[in-house]
Amino acid sequence: MTLLANAQQYHAVGLSVLPARRKEKRPGIPSWKEFQKQLPSANHIAAWFANAPDAICVICGQVSGNLEVLDFDHQGELFDAWLAAIPQEICDKLVVEQTPSGGFHVAYRCPEGISSNRKLAAGLRDGKRMTLIETRGEGGLVLCAPTEGYQLLQGDYAHLGALSGNERITLLDAAWRLNELVEETRQRSRPERTPVSRCAPVMTTMPAVTSRRSCRRTDGSTCRPCRMATSTGAVRERWTTKPPRP
């Protein structure tokens, strides 16, 4: 079957399909952003593939019926371990293909919704951080069979299985469990902020406040923490050692 025939078949089942450049792994048209939101027309398909491109790709996400693809990189080294954790009844719904590099694509639809591209598992290889499993979701794309080097092992893109939200989470969770790197948080966790009284008395604890008069500033005003303490009958905030403001 030619690339044009496959493209027409994929288009007929609601996939946003485009010609691609195999070596560059990107669409073979100048601009494809609009086809992340709407399907190309049959005329688009005919015109594009009349130019004999060497690859075909599909855009993932809502435009293609909530298509999501798990991408197993680095010769697919984690694929077998991941597959062993997936129940057979879910495996049977998946489209599986091998990529030219020896990796794998696992494709499915999830009507309940998917996310954008996510990195699920990473590891150090030869001292370098490598992404080992990631998703191609909203806004992403994949080159696929019958492009040269892409071999379908189970199912095909014209007959994608539909997963429930829980079944999708099973796939993602199995991938997350294979992550070898614990990412450092980019932002330090901030301690819980505690209201600080700026009243004249200097102390760390004090008994219940029964009168605002005992917490008066030198200017006669009362700070918010002390007003709160008065209303609740106990001081829950720590006091500062700073002198009162004039």
C-alpha positions in Angstrom: 0.0 0.0 0.0 1.4 3.4 -0.9 1.9 6.3 1.5 -1.0 8.1 -0.2 -3.4 5.1 0.3 -2.3 4.9 4.0 -2.7 8.6 4.5 -6.3 8.5 3.1 -7.1 5.5 5.3 -5.7 7.3 8.4 -7.6 10.4 7.5 -10.8 8.5 7.1 -10.7 7.3 10.7 -10.1 10.9 12.0 -6.3 11.2 12.2 -4.6 14.4 11.4 -2.1 12.9 9.0 0.7 14.8 7.2 3.6 14.1 4.8 7.0 14.0 6.6 10.7 14.1 6.1 12.1 10.9 7.4 15.6 11.9 8.3 14.5 15.2 9.9 11.5 13.6 11.7 9.3 16.5 11.0 6.3 17.4 8.8 7.1 17.9 5.1 5.0 21.1 4.8 6.1 24.7 5.7 3.5 25.2 8.4 1.4 22.6 10.2 0.2 24.4 13.3 -3.3 24.7 12.1 -3.5 20.9 11.7 -3.0 20.6 15.4 -6.5 21.9 15.8 -8.3 20.8 12.7 -8.1 17.9 10.3 -6.6 18.5 6.8 -9.1 18.1 3.9 -9.1 15.2 1.4 -7.7 17.7 -1.1 -4.8 18.5 1.2 -3.9 14.8 1.5 -4.1 14.2 -2.3 -1.9 17.3 -3.1 0.7 16.6 -0.4 1.3 13.0 -1.1 1.3 13.6 -4.9 4.8 15.0 -4.3 6.0 11.6 -3.2 7.2 12.3 0.3 9.4 9.7 2.0 7.5 9.5 5.3 4.1 9.9 6.9 3.3 11.3 10.4 0.2 11.8 12.5 -0.4 14.6 15.0 -1.5 13.5 18.4 -4.0 15.0 20.7 -7.7 16.0 20.5 -7.5 16.7 16.8 -6.9 13.0 16.2 -9.5 11.7 18.6 -7.3 12.0 21.7 -4.4 10.0 20.2 -1.5 9.4 22.5 1.7 7.6 21.8 4.3 6.2 24.3 7.7 6.6 22.8 10.4 4.1 24.1 13.9 5.5 23.2 17.5 4.2 23.6 16.8 1.1 21.6 13.7 0.5 23.6 15.6 -1.0 26.5 12.8 -0.5 29.0 10.0 -1.8 26.7 10.1 -5.4 27.9 10.1 -4.4 31.6 7.2 -2.0 31.0 5.2 -4.5 29.0 5.5 -7.2 31.7 3.6 -4.8 34.1 0.6 -4.3 31.7 -2.4 -6.6 32.0 -3.1 -8.6 28.9 -6.6 -7.1 28.4 -5.0 -3.7 28.0 -2.2 -4.9 25.8 -4.7 -6.3 23.4 -6.0 -2.8 22.7 -2.6 -1.2 21.8 -1.0 -0.5 18.5 2.7 -1.4 18.8 5.4 -0.6 16.2 9.2 -0.7 16.2 11.1 2.4 15.1 14.3 2.5 13.0 16.5 3.0 16.0 15.2 -0.1 17.7 12.8 1.8 19.9 9.0 1.3 20.1 5.8 3.3 19.7 2.7 2.3 21.6 -0.4 4.1 20.3 -4.0 4.3 21.6 -6.9 6.7 22.0 -8.3 7.8 25.3 -11.7 9.5 25.0 -11.6 10.7 28.6 -8.6 12.9 27.8 -4.9 13.0 27.5 -2.1 15.5 28.3 0.6 17.3 26.5 4.0 15.7 25.9 5.5 14.3 29.1 8.8 12.7 30.1 8.0 9.6 32.1 11.3 7.8 32.7 15.0 8.8 32.4 18.4 7.5 33.2 22.1 8.1 33.0 23.8 6.4 30.0 27.5 7.0 29.5 27.3 9.8 32.0 24.6 11.6 30.1 20.9 12.1 31.0 18.7 10.2 28.6 15.0 10.2 28.2 13.9 6.6 28.0 10.1 6.8 27.9 8.0 9.8 27.0 4.5 10.5 25.7 3.5 12.2 22.5 0.3 13.9 23.4 -1.4 17.2 22.7 0.7 19.2 20.2 3.0 16.3 19.6 3.5 14.1 16.5 5.1 10.8 15.5 6.4 9.3 12.3 4.8 6.0 11.7 4.3 3.0 9.5 4.4 2.5 6.5 7.3 4.9 6.6 10.6 3.0 5.9 12.0 1.6 9.1 8.8 1.6 11.0 7.4 -1.9 11.5 4.0 -2.6 12.9 4.1 -5.5 15.5 0.5 -5.3 16.6 -2.5 -3.6 15.2 -2.4 -0.5 12.9 -3.2 3.2 13.1 -6.4 2.7 11.1 -7.8 0.6 14.0 -6.7 2.3 17.2 -8.0 0.9 20.5 -9.7 3.1 23.0 -8.6 3.0 26.6 -10.5 4.2 29.7 -8.8 6.8 31.9 -7.8 4.2 34.4 -6.3 2.0 31.8 -4.3 4.9 30.5 -3.0 5.6 34.0 -2.0 2.0 34.2 0.3 2.5 31.2 1.8 5.7 32.5 2.3 4.4 36.0 4.2 1.4 34.7 6.5 3.8 32.9 6.9 6.1 35.9 8.0 3.2 38.0 11.0 2.6 35.6 12.3 6.1 36.1 15.9 6.0 37.3 16.4 9.6 38.2 14.9 11.7 40.9 14.5 15.2 39.7 15.6 18.0 42.0 13.0 20.5 42.7 13.8 23.8 40.9 12.2 25.9 43.6 13.0 25.4 47.2 10.0 24.7 49.4 9.1 27.7 51.3 8.4 27.4 55.0 4.9 28.2 56.1 4.6 31.9 56.8 3.6 32.8 60.3 2.0 36.2 61.1 4.4 38.2 63.3 3.3 40.7 65.9 5.1 44.0 65.8 3.8 45.1 69.2 6.2 46.4 71.9 6.4 43.3 74.2 9.2 41.0 73.3 8.5 37.3 74.0 8.1 33.9 72.3 5.0 32.7 74.1 2.3 34.3 76.2 -1.0 33.3 77.8 -4.4 34.0 76.3 -5.1 37.6 75.6 -8.3 38.9 77.1 -7.9 42.5 76.4 -6.6 44.5 73.4 -5.1 47.0 75.9 -2.3 44.6 76.8 -1.1 44.5 73.2 -1.2 48.2 72.4 1.6 49.7 70.4 3.1 53.0 71.6 1.0 54.8 69.0 -2.1 53.3 70.5 -2.8 51.0 67.5 -3.1 47.2 67.6 -1.4 44.8 65.2 -3.4 42.3 63.2 -2.0 39.1 64.9 -2.9 40.5 68.3 -6.4 41.4 67.1 -6.7 37.8 65.9 -5.5 36.5 69.2 -8.0 38.7 71.1 -10.8 37.3 69.0 -9.8 33.7 69.5 -8.7 33.9 73.1 -5.1 32.7 72.5 -2.0 33.9 70.8 -1.0 31.6 68.0 1.6 33.7 66.4 5.2 34.2 67.5 6.3 37.6 68.5 9.2 39.5 67.0 12.2 40.9 68.8 12.1 44.0 66.6 11.3 47.2 68.5 8.0 48.9 67.8 7.8 51.2 64.9 7.6 54.9 65.8 
